[in-house]
Each structure stands twice: as structure tokens, then as C-alpha cells.
Amino acid sequence: MKAIEVKKGIYWVGAVDWSVRNFHGYTTNRGATYNAYLIIDEKITLIDTVKAPFAGELLARIRSVVDPEKIDYVVSNHVEMDHSGALPVIMKACPNAKVVTSAPSGIKGLTAHYGEYDYMPVKGGDTLSLGERSLAFVTTPMVHWPDNMVTYCPEEKILFSNDAFGQHYASNGRFDDQEPLDVVLQEAKKYYANIVMPYSKQAGGAVTACGGLDFEMICPSHGVIWRGHIKEILEAYGKWTSGATEEKALVVFDSMWHSTEQMALAVLEGFTQKGICAKLFDLKCCHNSDILTDVLDCTYIAVGSPTLNNQMLPTVASFLCYLKGLSPKNRKAFAFGSYGWGGQSIGLVEDELKACGFDICLDKIRIQYVPKEEQLLEITEKVKNL
């Protein structure tokens, strides 16, 4: 459990969670890291902690550099427990440390979780001298909790970016140029889509604020540290925060006896003939969080369900609930599905798509029992002529 030097006198002392596969409804198929950083200066400073079960790993890495009792400041950029969970253990190991956090939200949140410590409130624009180095604080509320802030070290040109630019990605390599860039960017996209997307406006403001800083390294709270591909991740965040979409379509469905599945394939064929890149997601085997990664930059979303007990299938309801919560904007959508007698599900799906704020670009498509070949051809033609 050795610390890894990020720059001279600055260390990664976090934890790697190789086994985690779910982060409150978001599948983390490549694991996760909980990043914490130790700055050795006249005032020794720890930036963030880790998830509670990994407190021992954090302490072991700190001890490989310095006695924890010598820590003067613990900076808490974010109250959420994957960042702050080890705070009680850390404060027991360094009882004289002050906890630096945003005011009032950070203090309120940490107190509610862990009780009273020696809190040092900071606000945007405040600085803290460590000796040869200093820290500047930029508040980024609602990216993605009210207490969020980022910490900047101007002397080292390092941005400790909290959740921004992060990825749930476990690896031996601590830096972006030690891991496959396409994989890291895909995990950054999934992280943004499933955690940050509802707060894209605030995230855009935070990126703009941080864009005025001169940095050579971005140290997020999850995943790899950016040093070799800063341009690429900044460009990606610029696109994601803008809400820009591409000519892409997603066809999302579940089916009982393959009738809605046949309709889904006909919809997919329509987009294909229209020249639009399209993907098919069967909710029996595709997770909501993986679908939302593609929702992040698609234009069209078609959702299909048969009718079961006068309702849509539970898997479809789950997807639409998850979709609505993440609140993507400026999408075009329509509903389709098969039914036996009532056929209520298709209208219910359309209502949910409207509730998401989507533009209904095609009237709901309903087919009783098993679709005939001519009906499937008609669906393809309708989609092709959108």
C-alpha cells in the first residue's frame, strides 16, 4: 500500500475498488477508484478521503509518506460518502487537523453525516497558504451536490477536480497516458451521462470557471489522473455540457412473445434506411446506465413495450423512470408496441416520453397480436420518412 507521487511532494493515496459493480443503479463494470491526494508542505494537507471500507488502505498509503498525526488540513471537496466516508477514521488518526469545506453546505452535510469537527469554512475565491504552495477554492454547487467545490494549486498547476472529469475505472495505472484512451473516455462519458447530465448547466459553468485556470494536471476523485490528454477530456466535456447531439438513434424495448421485438427491428431498419446510425437495446439484457451513455449524444429515442396488466412492462417503466431523472434535453422520440386487447402501454410510454420533455416526432405505433409483414414494412417506411 504505497503512495504514488503525482508531482514532487504530492501523492495519490486513494484506493482501488476492483470488485464494485453497482453505484446506486449505475453499473461499474470496470470497477472504481476513490482518489485522495496528500500534499507535503509546511502545512501537510489531505485532499478528500475514500469510501469507508477502504479507510485502512488510505491510512497505509499516507503512512508510507508521513505520520498521519502530522496532517494539518483535510480538504473535503464533496460530502458524498464515496469521498468522505473515511473521514471519522482519518480524524481519529490526525486529531489536530482542520476540515476545510464549503460554507454553508459542506459544513452542514459533514456535520449531519459525522458530527462536529474543527471545520474551516471556505467560499469561492478563498485561498489557503500551505507554505511553498497555496490552494484556491472554486465552488461548483450542484455538480452534483450543493456542497461541491474544486481545489486548485497554482504553484503546481494542478486542479483537484472532484467529480468533474472522473470515471469509474479501476486500474494499476494512475495516469491517463498509462491506460487505453478510448476506454477511459468511454468510462468518462458513462460517468457524465449517469451522474452529471442532470446538472449540465451547472457543469458547464464550472468548466468555464476552471477553464480560466492554468493547469497541467487534473486530479479527479475517481479514475485516472489527466496529464497527457487534457485537451481531449476538456473537448469532451465542452460537448457534453452543451447538450449537443448527433444524428444517432436508440431503439429501446422489451417484448413478451417477440411481437414488439419484431416492431423494434422494423424501427431500427427505418433509421438505417434513413442513413442514421442506430442501436438496438433489449431491456432483458441491457442495463439502463449503459443505454443512458448513448442517450447522452443521440437525437432520436424510440421506446417499445407490449401491454401487461393494462401497463407497460416493468423493465420499460424502470428505464423511463431512470431516463426522466437524468433529464436529457432536445431529443425526438416516439412509442411503439404490440397488445392483445387493451393496448394501454403504448400511450403510457408516449406520456412518459412527453414528461421527459421530448418532441414526439411520430404518432405512437400500435399493432394487435402478431405483426404482419406489410405492417412491419409500413413501420420501416414511417421511420424512414421522419
C-alpha positions in Angstrom: 0.0 0.0 0.0 2.5 2.6 -1.2 1.6 6.2 -2.1 2.2 7.2 -5.8 4.0 10.5 -6.4 1.9 12.7 -8.7 4.4 15.6 -8.6 7.3 16.2 -6.3 5.8 16.3 -2.8 2.3 15.5 -3.9 1.0 11.9 -3.7 -2.0 9.8 -4.7 -3.1 8.0 -1.5 -6.5 6.7 -2.6 -8.0 3.3 -3.0 -8.8 1.0 -5.9 -12.1 -0.9 -5.8 -11.7 -3.7 -8.3 -14.9 -5.5 -7.3 -17.7 -2.9 -7.2 -20.2 -3.5 -10.0 -23.0 -1.1 -9.0 -23.0 2.5 -7.9 -26.6 3.4 -6.9 -28.1 2.0 -10.0 -25.2 2.6 -12.4 -23.2 -0.5 -13.4 -19.5 -0.1 -12.8 -18.3 -3.0 -14.9 -14.7 -1.9 -14.7 -14.6 -1.2 -11.0 -13.8 2.2 -9.5 -11.2 4.2 -7.6 -11.7 6.6 -4.7 -8.9 9.2 -5.1 -7.3 11.1 -2.3 -4.2 13.3 -2.5 -1.6 14.2 0.0 0.5 17.4 -0.2 3.7 17.6 1.8 4.5 21.2 2.7 4.8 23.3 5.8 1.1 22.6 6.3 0.5 18.9 5.4 -2.8 18.6 3.6 -5.0 15.7 2.6 -7.5 16.4 -0.2 -10.5 14.2 0.2 -10.8 10.7 1.8 -12.2 7.4 0.4 -15.2 5.2 0.8 -15.4 3.9 4.4 -14.4 0.3 3.8 -11.1 1.5 2.2 -10.0 3.7 5.2 -7.2 1.2 6.1 -5.9 1.4 2.5 -5.9 5.2 2.7 -4.1 5.3 6.0 -1.5 2.7 4.8 -0.6 4.9 1.8 -0.5 8.0 3.9 1.9 6.3 6.4 4.2 5.3 3.6 4.9 9.0 3.3 4.2 10.7 6.6 2.7 10.0 10.1 -1.0 10.9 9.8 -0.8 12.8 13.1 1.2 15.5 11.2 -1.7 16.3 8.8 -2.8 19.9 9.4 -5.7 20.2 6.9 -8.2 17.7 5.4 -9.9 19.3 2.4 -13.4 17.9 1.8 -14.5 18.8 -1.8 -17.6 16.8 -1.6 -19.8 15.3 1.3 -20.9 12.2 -0.6 -19.7 9.1 1.2 -17.6 7.7 -1.5 -15.5 10.8 -0.9 -15.9 11.4 2.8 -16.7 8.0 4.2 -13.3 7.6 5.8 -13.3 11.0 7.5 -14.0 9.6 11.0 -11.1 7.2 10.8 -8.8 9.9 9.4 -9.8 12.5 12.0 -9.0 9.9 14.7 -5.6 9.4 13.2 -4.9 13.2 12.8 -6.9 14.8 15.7 -5.3 18.2 15.3 -6.4 18.7 11.6 -8.9 21.2 10.5 -11.5 20.1 8.0 -11.7 22.6 5.1 -15.0 22.5 3.3 -17.6 24.8 1.6 -19.8 27.0 3.6 -22.5 26.5 4.5 -23.4 23.3 2.5 -20.2 21.4 3.2 -20.3 22.0 6.9 -24.0 21.2 7.1 -23.5 17.9 5.2 -20.4 16.7 7.0 -22.0 17.6 10.4 -25.1 15.6 9.5 -23.1 12.6 8.5 -20.2 12.6 11.0 -20.8 15.2 13.7 -18.7 18.0 14.9 -15.1 18.5 13.9 -12.8 21.6 13.7 -14.4 22.9 10.5 -12.8 25.7 8.4 -15.4 27.1 6.1 -14.3 28.4 2.7 -16.1 30.1 -0.2 -15.3 30.6 -3.9 -12.3 32.8 -4.3 -10.8 31.9 -0.9 -7.1 30.8 -0.7 -5.2 28.8 1.9 -1.4 29.0 2.3 0.4 25.7 2.9 3.9 27.2 2.8 5.6 27.0 -0.6 2.2 26.2 -2.1 -1.3 27.5 -1.8 -4.8 26.2 -2.5 -7.6 28.2 -4.1 -11.2 27.1 -3.9 -13.8 27.3 -6.6 -17.4 26.4 -5.5 -19.3 24.3 -8.1 -22.7 23.8 -6.4 -24.9 21.1 -7.9 -22.1 19.4 -9.7 -23.7 17.3 -8.4 -24.5 18.1 -4.8 -25.0 21.6 -3.2 -21.6 21.4 -1.3 -19.4 20.6 -4.3 -16.2 22.6 -4.8 -12.9 22.1 -6.6 -9.4 22.9 -5.3 -6.6 24.4 -7.4 -2.9 24.5 -6.6 -1.5 27.4 -8.7 2.2 26.7 -7.9 1.9 23.1 -9.2 -0.8 23.9 -11.8 -3.0 21.1 -10.5 -6.8 21.1 -10.5 -8.2 18.7 -7.9 -11.5 18.5 -9.8 -13.8 16.4 -7.5 -16.4 14.5 -9.6 -15.7 16.5 -12.8 -13.6 14.7 -15.4 -13.9 11.5 -13.4 -14.6 7.9 -14.4 -15.5 4.7 -12.5 -12.5 2.8 -13.7 -10.1 0.5 -11.6 -6.6 0.2 -12.9 -3.0 -0.1 -11.9 -2.1 2.9 -14.0 -2.8 6.1 -12.2 -2.5 8.4 -15.2 -4.4 8.7 -18.5 -1.3 8.0 -20.6 -0.9 4.7 -18.8 -4.3 3.3 -19.9 -6.2 2.9 -23.2 -7.5 6.4 -24.0 -10.6 5.1 -25.8 -11.6 3.1 -22.7 -11.0 5.9 -20.3 -13.0 8.4 -22.4 -15.9 5.9 -22.7 -15.9 5.5 -18.9 -15.8 9.3 -18.5 -18.8 9.5 -20.9 -20.7 6.9 -18.9 -19.9 8.7 -15.7 -21.1 12.0 -17.1 -24.3 10.6 -18.5 -25.3 8.8 -15.4 -24.2 11.3 -12.7 -23.6 14.7 -14.1 -26.1 15.1 -17.0 -29.0 16.4 -15.0 -26.7 19.3 -13.9 -25.2 20.1 -17.3 -25.9 23.8 -17.0 -24.1 24.0 -13.7 -21.3 21.7 -15.0 -20.9 24.0 -18.0 -20.5 26.9 -15.6 -17.9 25.0 -13.6 -15.9 24.0 -16.7 -15.9 27.7 -17.8 -14.7 28.8 -14.3 -12.0 26.1 -14.3 -11.1 27.0 -17.9 -9.7 30.3 -16.7 -7.1 28.4 -14.5 -3.7 27.4 -15.8 -3.3 23.7 -15.1 -1.1 20.9 -16.4 -2.8 18.2 -14.5 -6.4 17.3 -13.5 -6.7 15.1 -10.4 -10.4 13.9 -10.2 -12.0 12.0 -7.4 -12.5 8.9 -9.5 -10.5 7.2 -12.2 -7.2 8.2 -13.8 -5.4 11.5 -13.4 -5.3 13.6 -16.6 -1.9 14.8 -17.7 -1.3 13.6 -21.3 -4.8 14.0 -22.7 -6.2 17.1 -21.0 -7.2 18.6 -24.4 -9.3 15.5 -25.2 -11.2 15.4 -21.9 -11.8 19.2 -22.0 -13.2 18.9 -25.5 -15.5 16.0 -24.5 -16.8 18.0 -21.5 -17.4 21.0 -23.7 -19.6 18.9 -26.0 -21.4 17.1 -23.1 -22.2 20.2 -21.1 -23.5 22.0 -24.3 -26.1 19.2 -24.7 -25.1 18.9 -28.4 -26.5 15.7 -30.1 -25.5 13.7 -33.2 -27.7 12.1 -35.9 -28.0 8.9 -33.8 -31.0 6.8 -32.8 -31.7 4.4 -30.0 -34.4 1.8 -30.2 -35.2 0.6 -26.6 -37.7 -2.2 -26.0 -38.8 -5.2 -24.1 -41.1 -8.0 -25.5 -43.2 -10.9 -24.3 -43.7 -13.0 -27.3 -41.4 -11.3 -29.9 -44.1 -9.1 -31.5 -42.8 -5.9 -30.0 -39.3 -7.2 -30.8 -40.2 -7.5 -34.5 -41.5 -3.9 -34.4 -38.3 -2.8 -32.8 -36.3 -4.4 -35.6 -38.6 -2.7 -38.2 -38.0 0.7 -36.4 -34.2 0.0 -36.5 -34.4 -0.8 -40.2 -36.2 2.5 -40.8 -33.4 4.5 -39.2 -30.8 2.5 -41.1 -32.5 3.2 -44.4 -32.7 6.9 -43.4 -28.9 6.8 -43.1 -28.9 7.4 -39.3 -26.6 5.4 -37.1 -28.9 3.4 -34.8 -28.5 0.9 -31.9 -31.0 -1.6 -30.6 -31.3 -2.2 -26.8 -33.3 -5.1 -25.4 -34.1 -4.3 -21.8 -34.0 -8.0 -20.9 -30.2 -7.9 -21.3 -29.1 -4.2 -21.4 -28.7 -2.1 -18.3 -30.3 1.3 -18.0 -26.9 3.0 -17.3 -25.3 1.6 -20.4 -28.2 2.8 -22.6 -28.0 6.3 -21.0 -24.4 6.5 -22.1 -25.6 6.5 -25.6 -28.6 8.8 -24.8 -26.0 11.5 -23.9 -25.4 12.4 -27.6 -28.3 10.8 -29.6 -31.1 12.7 -31.3 -33.8 10.0 -31.6 -35.2 7.7 -28.9 -37.8 5.1 -29.8 -39.3 3.1 -26.9 -41.4 0.0 -27.2 -43.5 -2.1 -24.8 -46.3 -4.7 -25.1 -49.2 -4.4 -22.6 -49.1 -6.4 -19.4 -52.0 -6.0 -16.9 -53.0 -2.7 -18.5 -49.5 -1.3 -18.1 -46.1 -1.2 -19.8 -43.6 -3.9 -18.9 -41.8 -3.2 -15.6 -38.4 -3.1 -17.4 -39.7 -0.3 -19.7 -41.2 1.6 -16.8 -37.8 1.3 -15.0 -35.9 2.6 -18.0 -38.3 5.6 -18.5 -38.1 6.5 -14.8 -34.2 6.4 -15.0 -34.3 8.4 -18.2 -36.6 11.1 -16.8 -34.5 11.5 -13.7 -31.3 12.2 -15.8 -33.2 14.8 -17.8 -31.6 14.8 -21.2 -32.9 17.7 -23.4 -33.7 18.3 -27.0 -34.5 14.8 -28.1 -37.0 13.4 -30.6 -39.0 10.4 -29.5 -41.9 8.1 -30.2 -43.6 5.0 -28.7 -44.5 1.7 -30.2 -45.7 -1.8 -29.1 -48.0 -4.7 -29.5 -51.0 -5.7 -27.5 -53.7 -8.3 -27.1 -56.8 -6.4 -26.3 -56.4 -3.2 -24.2 -53.2 -1.8 -25.6 -52.7 0.9 -22.9 -49.0 0.5 -22.7 -48.1 2.4 -25.9 -50.0 5.5 -24.8 -48.4 5.3 -21.3 -44.9 5.1 -22.9 -45.7 8.1 -25.0 -46.9 10.1 -22.0 -43.6 9.3 -20.2 -41.6 10.5 -23.2 -43.6 13.7 -23.2 -43.0 14.1 -19.5 -39.2 13.9 -20.3 -39.7 17.0 -22.4 -39.1 15.2 -25.7 -40.5 16.2 -29.1 -42.9 13.4 -30.2 -41.8 13.1 -33.8 -44.1 10.2 -34.8 -47.5 9.1 -33.6 -47.5 6.0 -31.4 -47.5 2.8 -33.3 -49.8 0.0 -32.1 -50.2 -3.5 -33.5 -52.6 -6.1 -32.2 -51.2 -9.5 -31.5 -48.5 -10.6 -34.1 -47.4 -8.0 -36.7 -47.9 -8.9 -40.4 -45.1 -8.4 -42.9 -46.9 -5.5 -44.5 -47.3 -3.8 -41.1 -43.6 -4.1 -40.4 -42.7 -2.7 -43.8 -45.1 0.2 -43.1 -43.3 0.9 -39.7 -39.9 0.9 -41.5 -41.3 3.3 -44.1 -42.8 5.7 -41.5 -39.4 5.9 -39.6 -37.5 6.3 -42.9 -39.7 9.3 -43.8 -39.4 11.1 -40.4 
